[in-house]
Amino acid sequence: MFTSVDDVSARLAGTGYLASPAVATTVFLADRLGKPLLVEGPAGVGKTELAKAVAEVAGARLVRLQCYEGVDEARALYEWNHAKQLLRISAGRDESWDETRTDIFSEEFLLTRPLLTAIRGDDPKVLLIDETDKADVEVEGLLLEVLSDFQVTVPELGTITATRRPFVVLTSNASRELSEALRRRCLFLHIGFPDEELERRIVRLKVPAIDEALAASVVRVIGALRAMDLRKVPSVAETIDWARTLLALGADTLDENVVRDSLGVILKHQEDVLKAAAKLDLDAV
Amino acid sequence: MTAATEVAARLTGFVAALRSHGVRIGTGETVDAARAVAELGFADRELLREGLAATLLHTTDQRKVFDAVFDLYFPRGVGTPDAGPADRDALRDRLARALAADDGAMLGRLAIEAVDGFGGYGSSPGSDGWSSYQTLDRLRPQTLLARVRDSVRAQGRGAGFDDRLLEDEIRRRIEAFRGLVAAEARRRVAERRGRDEIARRAVAPTADRVDFLYAGKAQLAELRRTVQPLARKLATRLAARRRRAARGTIDLRRTLRGSLSTGGVPVRPVLRRRRPARPELVLLCDVSGSVSGFSDFTMLLVQALHDQFSKVRVFAFVNRIDEVTGLLVHGRADPEGLGARISAEATLTGWHGSSDYGVALGEFAERYGDAVGPRTTVFVLGDARTNMSDPNLAAVRQITERARRVHWLNPEPRAQWGTGDSAAPAYAELVEMHECRTARQLSALVGGLLPV
């Protein structure tokens, strides 16, 4: 899919995703080694966006499995279309039992869910398993089979093996410890906060109307906030929100009043706001 | 040795060093790493670093150890740079310029030159080496702050609002430079003494393996940052356990009664519902100087688990005991000031400042005895060093009789229990005592011991 790490960076940038060297290297390796990519990191640094960008670059279909507590095999893998099966049975009352039975467990009545969808077919696909840590432990066991051999067993149909492996991205916010077995099957990538220069470029790309100096100031203040010991430090998504807010407020430069009034956009806890205001020498909020 | 075997040897040595630091790496990962090396080549060191990290690591907190070991096994340069005799003032000038421009590559080069010029000590082979402490002591990068600040201001950058951020930014850059110097000195020493030994000894352990009793200030701060994810992890584990435990056995009477409507055929088994347990937690924390890092940390963890329990009460003691639950209210807790606030606002010491378990536990049994009931699990946190005073076993017995369970977490290694003024063996006969020296041990213990 890619010829070199630089190629990854350039082509991801073409879709509007600016990748750090770490991200580009890992994506390149995941493609070359044919292994799933486990992406961890704080919320709002672009884990899901990465999968979307890769899909766009590869001209692949994005198949997404959003995990949540209680997601099960039927939601992740496949289901039988019971209603249609019943219709089929009642439509063919004259048939012998054997004919009926073999019929209703055929592909026609199979509802493929994300994992099976990603394995079947010859078109290129990117499988995004989002917020893997939210799913129950049993689902992880299911993923093990899919991710190591890229195959799924449907009792009535037999084992379905991928003819073309999808590019797999798993994301996690580390709210639950994923099993060692699952981690072993994946390349591991931690996306942290970007460095100043990269973040400036991201802001300029996402908010084109902002001028260079203001973007630089925004990134510097965000950097200072991240160095404080806050309950929830601002992430890239908040940086962009803030840049947009500043534009909307018509601010050309940062000053005390503007920062004080818009601190709520970047900080989500009142105690954080108070702490930041004190450290930045803002007057009482 | 051919190039290929040399790469393989370097890689396996690297993996072995990581393993000795508790990073679990299987053979499969090593093979993947070798494939990554083949794909990426050695031309770009940072790409190589990221590639190896992606294939060998599994969690974020392993990264710090990884970076330090990587610097040893895949050094930026080999040997000494060929530079003339070092001139301290000239180097400081260049350092100031690099700091002002935030030029990372230049800072890296300067770190190498600095260690080369000022870090060497000793002259006879065997007793010589390289010291980052000595380098930094001679170079004093921290005194450059004002100069760098002024030069940035003189260039007209950082005017306006950002100006107030400048000093902190420069401080962070200087801190980063100190890290570079330390890495370079380690590399030099490693070259001299053999890489494997240095990798084993000179690389700091991951935060969850730091010994509570010997953790420095920076390490404690890092430990505190691990509290939130740790608490969440434990909370999900508890929730899962609770969900499983909620399913009870079959209620025969109600199943039979339900079967009347289906002609005596028990179609729907009725499960007996467990009455939801409402576990209560009482924490008794020794907060005297010797173990304060440990109890601070544990209190934070329990506070973060607050919503899992119907009632949590925390008591702190040195030689008198006082309730500090109010100081730990969520949102108010500022981890840095916690210890100071507790000692400022609670009465913990009588006429002397050293810990006295006997008096404190006796006072607890007497004054707060009603805090402990049949649903209460009690955790005692401390090293059980009573300064030769009476351990007051009667008070402990009294607490164990009233509580559902009592656990004692001791941050000292098991081998030291009972040495000197430690009353640990005596207490351990009455309550379960567990060794708990690192965050990793603590999370395993807390996860296993907490009532569902």
Interface residues (C-beta under 8 A of the other chain):
Chain A: V5 P21 A22 T25 T26 F28 L29 A30 R32 L33 K35 E40 G41 D136 V137 A174 S175 R176 E177 E180 R183 R184 L187 F188 L189 H190 E196 S217 R220 V221 G223 A224 A227 D229 T253 L254 D255 E256 V259 H269 E271 L280 D281
Chain B: R24 G26 G28 E29 D32 R35 A36 E39 L40 D44 E46 L47 E50 G51 A53 A54 T55 L57 H58 T59 T60 R63 D102 G160 F161 D162 R164 L165 D168 E169 R172 A221 P229 R232 K233 T236 A240 G331 P335 E336
